[in-house]
Amino acid sequence: MKTENEISGVAETPVVKLDGVHMSFGPVHALTDVHLTVNRGECIGLVGHNGAGKSTLVNVINGRLTPGKGQVIYDDDAHSKAARNALQARDSGIRSVFQELSLCPNLTVLENFRISYKSMPGASWRKRAREAMRACLDRVFPGHGIDPRAMLGALTIAQRQMVEIAIAFSRRDMDANLVILDEPTSSLDATIASQLLDYARHFCARGGAIIFISHMLGEIFEIADRIVVMKDGKIVEDEPAARFTHERLVETMGHMTAEGEPTLRARESLRFGPEVVRMQNGLTAREGEIVGLAGLAGHGQAASLARFFMEKSSVWKAKKNPEVAFVAGDRTRDGIMPMWSIMRNLSLKTLVEFGKIGLIDINAERKLAEDWRERIEIRTDDVRNPILSLSGGNQQKVLFAKALASCAPIVVMDDPMRGVDVGTKKEVYGMIRTEAAKGRTFLWYSTETDEILKCDRVFVFRDGAISAELIGDAITEENMLRASFGMYGNAR
């Protein structure tokens, strides 16, 4: 991060300016009188709670949306005003990496890379694309281990995110001038995330610009030169990062920092119930226990949870009382029903519970959805709206509500906090704490170390197997890292 003095000494050369931009979707004002300038050589940290307007803002910048009022100026209006915003943005070298990944899973990595070119020589293009794709992956993520010839859908979500990020930074018809990164580390472990932040700093030092959106405020302070705070579709703060503290930033976003926030980890004196989970790999869990799955991404944590969930859920007939509920991290692939309403997505797990002789009690379903809309603050005026009308973080809230509203005694969570703001995280932590105290068991895989540190017991995975079991004071970031690389003293 540059100091305030260093920033003030840099000649401001705008990549894009927003001048009095308004954006509405029916009665909903997504952006109101937004003024923002993004200069070359700077990294802007864009923060705000789910539904604050961040996604709408970046979609105006990259040309996907045309504002109802105001003006978007690219490269000091160097390009024709007659061209559509999307073309101006593309010709200005503006690229985006969205939290909901946009690559084609039925194509190979190099074929996805080829799509991003307006023109690539036809002869031997596969060889050229393979070499170029490998080169850009090597630059951003050294030691990535991704084969450009691999089918994208066969990769883990972390690898897919790495591919999309590398393509955004790649050299093609023209170099990237501004890269918008929306929750780019949400599926990456700490080591890979660190590689991305290092490359982002290098990119800005060479004159590129970055808009970095993240609910992980530590990353914002680590990388941002300026921090822009959004709330209710407006920019409420736009200042050098050096002027913010963590407490002031959280307060500006709209949630006061909770003093003395209780940990999720149980006291040593707390006694759990009987064992309710035992997997073949040695992972166990007791009634009322919050068990964390840690380790570098892609080492078998998600696969282990998926296998357990399928074993408990794959029965020939629906059960009145389901054994396991599931909260997906990759909501597009494993979570939401995109053609359904918010209400239908939320009530899916509980239909059997309040259904009668094969019929759905519509009033009970509506009451359930309205209750959880208020409890977890899902930002919508009508639960009958399409699920895709919500921001990514609010879609994730629906998945949490679906699991917690069910009577399942075991909840499996596969990196569920992707794209969820800090305020909502605290609320969800409180719900997990409350449900665990009632005897509900949680199996929780997360790429965020801070979340794993809140668990009662932690199993660290390495190469598809459990390398260490950590309990009590042994649950530390250092021990998890050592076990991830097979260096922990009690590693199996």
Salt bridges, closest charged atoms under 4 A:
GLU4 OE2 - ARG243 NH2 2.65
ASP19 OD1 - HIS35 ND1 3.24
ASP33 OD1 - HIS35 NE2 2.97
GLU42 OE2 - ARG226 NH1 2.65
ASP75 OD1 - ARG40 NH2 3.08
ASP75 OD2 - HIS79 NE2 3.80
ASP76 OD1 - LYS17 NZ 3.79
ASP77 OD2 - LYS81 NZ 3.64
ASP91 OD1 - ARG90 NE 3.38
GLU100 OE2 - ARG331 NE 2.65
GLU111 OE2 - ARG126 NH1 3.20
ASP138 OD1 - HIS144 NE2 2.69
ASP147 OD1 - ARG149 NE 3.24
ASP175 OD1 - ARG171 NE 3.71
GLU183 OE2 - HIS215 NE2 3.52
ASP198 OD1 - ARG201 NH2 2.52
GLU222 OE2 - ARG201 NH1 3.72
ASP225 OD2 - LYS2 NZ 3.28
ASP232 OD1 - ARG379 NH2 3.53
GLU237 OE1 - ARG248 NH2 3.39
ASP238 OD1 - ARG226 NE 3.00
GLU239 OE2 - ARG248 NH2 3.05
GLU275 OE2 - ARG278 NE 2.84
GLU289 OE2 - ARG286 NH2 3.02
GLU289 OE2 - ARG457 NE 2.79
GLU323 OE1 - LYS312 NZ 3.91
GLU323 OE2 - LYS319 NZ 2.74
ASP330 OD2 - ARG160 NH2 3.29
ASP330 OD2 - ARG333 NE 3.57
ASP334 OD2 - ARG333 NH2 3.02
GLU365 OE2 - ARG344 NE 2.86
GLU370 OE2 - ARG366 NE 3.34
GLU370 OE1 - ARG373 NE 2.95
ASP371 OD2 - ARG375 NH1 3.91
ASP382 OD2 - ARG384 NH2 3.10
ASP421 OD1 - HIS49 ND1 3.08
GLU435 OE2 - LYS438 NZ 3.71
GLU435 OE1 - ARG440 NH1 3.54
GLU448 OE1 - LYS425 NZ 2.98
ASP463 OD1 - HIS299 ND1 3.71
ASP463 OD2 - ARG462 NH1 3.77
GLU469 OE2 - ARG457 NH1 2.87
GLU469 OE1 - ARG492 NH2 3.24
